[in-house]
């Protein structure tokens, strides 16, 4: 019975880790998207922030990887 409970706890823990990794992956894709759009269209952070309606300082932190969206 104890082994069964331990296995259940391990599965739940792995599920939480899996969900967190999926979220981080999604956030990193958003950072890549920001940088790709900026590069392809030759936009400044100011121009892109106006288009996306995100403060320029926040957009810069996202693009530099200092903060994840």
Short mmCIF file of the C-alpha atoms (twelve columns), coordinates in Angstrom:
data_MODEL
# 
_entry.id   MODEL 
# 
loop_
_atom_site.group_PDB 
_atom_site.id 
_atom_site.type_symbol 
_atom_site.label_atom_id 
_atom_site.label_alt_id 
_atom_site.label_comp_id 
_atom_site.label_asym_id 
_atom_site.label_seq_id 
_atom_site.Cartn_x 
_atom_site.Cartn_y 
_atom_site.Cartn_z 
_atom_site.pdbx_PDB_model_num 
ATOM 1  C CA . UNK A 1  0.000  0.000  0.000   1 
ATOM 2  C CA . UNK A 2  2.834  2.394  0.844   1 
ATOM 3  C CA . UNK A 3  4.478  1.714  -2.526  1 
ATOM 4  C CA . UNK A 4  1.205  2.461  -4.289  1 
ATOM 5  C CA . UNK A 5  0.855  5.803  -2.488  1 
ATOM 6  C CA . UNK A 6  4.469  6.694  -3.230  1 
ATOM 7  C CA . UNK A 7  3.913  5.881  -6.897  1 
ATOM 8  C CA . UNK A 8  0.806  8.085  -6.968  1 
ATOM 9  C CA . UNK A 9  2.729  10.967 -5.406  1 
ATOM 10 C CA . UNK A 10 5.576  10.535 -7.886  1 
ATOM 11 C CA . UNK A 11 3.175  10.578 -10.833 1 
ATOM 12 C CA . UNK A 12 1.524  13.765 -9.558  1 
ATOM 13 C CA . UNK A 13 4.917  15.375 -9.050  1 
ATOM 14 C CA . UNK A 14 6.005  14.421 -12.569 1 
ATOM 15 C CA . UNK A 15 2.756  15.840 -13.977 1 
ATOM 16 C CA . UNK A 16 3.391  19.178 -12.235 1 
ATOM 17 C CA . UNK A 17 6.937  19.284 -13.585 1 
ATOM 18 C CA . UNK A 18 5.673  18.402 -17.059 1 
ATOM 19 C CA . UNK A 19 3.096  21.198 -16.963 1 
ATOM 20 C CA . UNK A 20 5.713  23.689 -15.765 1 
ATOM 21 C CA . UNK A 21 8.133  22.677 -18.519 1 
ATOM 22 C CA . UNK A 22 5.366  23.053 -21.096 1 
ATOM 23 C CA . UNK A 23 4.627  26.556 -19.784 1 
ATOM 24 C CA . UNK A 24 8.301  27.549 -19.869 1 
ATOM 25 C CA . UNK A 25 8.582  26.188 -23.415 1 
ATOM 26 C CA . UNK A 26 5.584  28.296 -24.431 1 
ATOM 27 C CA . UNK A 27 7.144  31.367 -22.819 1 
ATOM 28 C CA . UNK A 28 10.443 30.798 -24.633 1 
ATOM 29 C CA . UNK A 29 8.549  30.481 -27.916 1 
ATOM 30 C CA . UNK A 30 6.955  33.874 -27.227 1 
ATOM 31 C CA . UNK A 31 10.408 35.398 -26.671 1 
ATOM 32 C CA . UNK A 32 11.619 33.858 -29.930 1 
ATOM 33 C CA . UNK A 33 8.536  35.218 -31.702 1 
ATOM 34 C CA . UNK A 34 9.181  38.743 -30.394 1 
ATOM 35 C CA . UNK A 35 12.780 38.663 -31.560 1 
ATOM 36 C CA . UNK A 36 11.883 37.147 -34.934 1 
ATOM 37 C CA . UNK A 37 9.177  39.722 -35.676 1 
ATOM 38 C CA . UNK A 38 11.470 42.544 -34.590 1 
ATOM 39 C CA . UNK A 39 14.240 41.271 -36.858 1 
ATOM 40 C CA . UNK A 40 12.125 40.438 -39.933 1 
ATOM 41 C CA . UNK A 41 10.283 43.754 -39.981 1 
ATOM 42 C CA . UNK A 42 13.215 45.863 -38.775 1 
ATOM 43 C CA . UNK A 43 11.177 47.331 -35.944 1 
ATOM 44 C CA . UNK A 44 12.510 49.125 -32.921 1 
ATOM 45 C CA . UNK A 45 11.350 48.079 -29.484 1 
ATOM 46 C CA . UNK A 46 9.298  51.271 -29.343 1 
ATOM 47 C CA . UNK A 47 7.502  50.488 -32.618 1 
ATOM 48 C CA . UNK A 48 6.881  46.878 -31.656 1 
ATOM 49 C CA . UNK A 49 5.656  47.863 -28.201 1 
ATOM 50 C CA . UNK A 50 3.120  50.198 -29.779 1 
ATOM 51 C CA . UNK A 51 1.899  47.464 -32.125 1 
ATOM 52 C CA . UNK A 52 1.622  44.883 -29.332 1 
ATOM 53 C CA . UNK A 53 0.378  47.380 -26.751 1 
ATOM 54 C CA . UNK A 54 3.089  46.314 -24.297 1 
ATOM 55 C CA . UNK A 55 5.299  48.811 -22.454 1 
ATOM 56 C CA . UNK A 56 8.659  49.174 -24.215 1 
ATOM 57 C CA . UNK A 57 10.652 48.392 -21.062 1 
ATOM 58 C CA . UNK A 58 8.736  45.150 -20.542 1 
ATOM 59 C CA . UNK A 59 9.155  44.159 -24.173 1 
ATOM 60 C CA . UNK A 60 12.927 44.707 -23.924 1 
ATOM 61 C CA . UNK A 61 13.122 42.506 -20.834 1 
ATOM 62 C CA . UNK A 62 11.180 39.784 -22.639 1 
ATOM 63 C CA . UNK A 63 13.355 40.024 -25.757 1 
ATOM 64 C CA . UNK A 64 16.586 39.871 -23.739 1 
ATOM 65 C CA . UNK A 65 15.373 36.887 -21.736 1 
ATOM 66 C CA . UNK A 66 15.530 38.816 -18.468 1 
ATOM 67 C CA . UNK A 67 11.859 38.081 -17.901 1 
ATOM 68 C CA . UNK A 68 9.520  35.507 -19.398 1 
ATOM 69 C CA . UNK A 69 6.102  36.585 -20.677 1 
# 
